Amino acid sequence: MENYLSDRVKNLKSESAFEVLNQAQRLEAQGMDIIHLEIGQPDFETPEHISQSACDAIKSGITQYSPSQGELQLRQEIANHVKKYKNVDTNPEEIVVVPGGKPVMFYAMLALINPGDEVLYPNPGFPIYESLINFTGGKAVPVPVLQENKFKYKAEQIESLITDKTKLLIINSPGNPTGGVMEEEDIRAIAEVLKRHPNVFVLSDEIYDRLCHGTAKPFSIASVPEMKDRTIVLDGFSKPYSMTGWRIGYGIMNKEIAKAMTVLMVNSNSCVAAFTQQAALEALRGPQDIVNTMNMAYKERLEYVVSELNKIDGITCLMPQGSFYAFPSVKALCEDDKVFQKRLLEEGGVAVLPGSSFGIYGKGHVRISAATSMEVLKEAVKRISSFAQKLNEENIENEYSPLIKEAM
Ligand SMILES: Cc1ncc(COP(=O)(O)O)c(C=O)c1O
């Protein structure tokens, strides 16, 4: 039997984080010491009071099916939360609770994209965007997110890419892998452009919006009244409460899309585990210190990593405004970021992700996750620095060796 998988499924791509993790684990099995900077999840434990509430829920029998759209009490609390943190007016009917932030992407695209529809997405960006656009038969139209523009883009860029086939614009701020934050004026200008294009919807991925530690402040396009009904906000518990393995997130959208997303839930997951929803309720209602603790730690670590990387000949790195990623350019050391990543892993013992795995405009960069201790980061920077020195020496040798050969 061969070639029996559907064309649809063949269009799906994986995430390079999992591939690099596999490569790193193979080397570790051979006895090599590897520093993991490829991981995209907080290195903090889920706060005790959140875990305890899930245990209590299980013990009190909250272990059955629950409503596919999500528990009403949780959706009400989410509505209060997004009013406070995103300034978005919403209500439980416009909220769907799903297993993580990712399913919001999946369901939003299944609900909105017909074959041939164009979707504008940030590039470099979360690889699942492009994968899902292709999966749903849409046409992926990249919006370049470049270091020279501080990893932001302008409304004019968006306008120049809109055609009569454009159905969806994906915004991700703070962005993965760049850590760039789109500020209020940029988002408002995009909203102005979209007012002239009433058929374009927005998927606003705000999963990192509470992890803003720079001067730029996050701003949700859904808080612009005219955009509210055309925007699906994606958010969840994975990043702000260090709950990646719990699998719970939510989307905010108009009632019609919420109904479609609920039907997609009925057809796939049925519901998010009821006790997980209790934990999520506790996360929103309980103390919020974890968010501040993580932000302070990420800021301190990123400031250290960025300043050390900028001391290395051949590397330039912007200070990220949000998330826990840095996205340095290593172009001057090695043209091919995939070669750089592979060699840094095999020769330097540091696992990072190649920028081009986030899209063509990520070429020449690597993504470094600061979701690890300062001690580990210090060792990582040392290793990156000696690896860079080796590359610089090789580059000098390659440049001069033809001349030397000629002279001989
Ligand atoms: C930009 C972005 N959106 C969404 C997600 C998915 O989050 P979750 O783990 O809650 O599905 C991630 C995870 O890394 C992400 O980086």
The ligand as an ORCA input file, in Angstrom:
! r2SCAN-3c Opt
* xyz 0 1
  C       1.890     32.480     18.397
  C       1.272     31.303     19.068
  N      -0.041     31.119     19.010
  C      -0.626     30.065     19.569
  C       0.105     29.102     20.219
  C      -0.596     27.878     20.751
  O      -0.826     27.890     22.106
  P      -1.409     26.613     22.831
  O      -0.261     25.844     23.368
  O      -2.292     27.176     23.905
  O      -2.193     25.819     21.850
  C       1.486     29.237     20.324
  C       2.289     28.213     20.978
  O       3.480     28.164     20.973
  C       2.090     30.376     19.737
  O       3.419     30.560     19.790
*
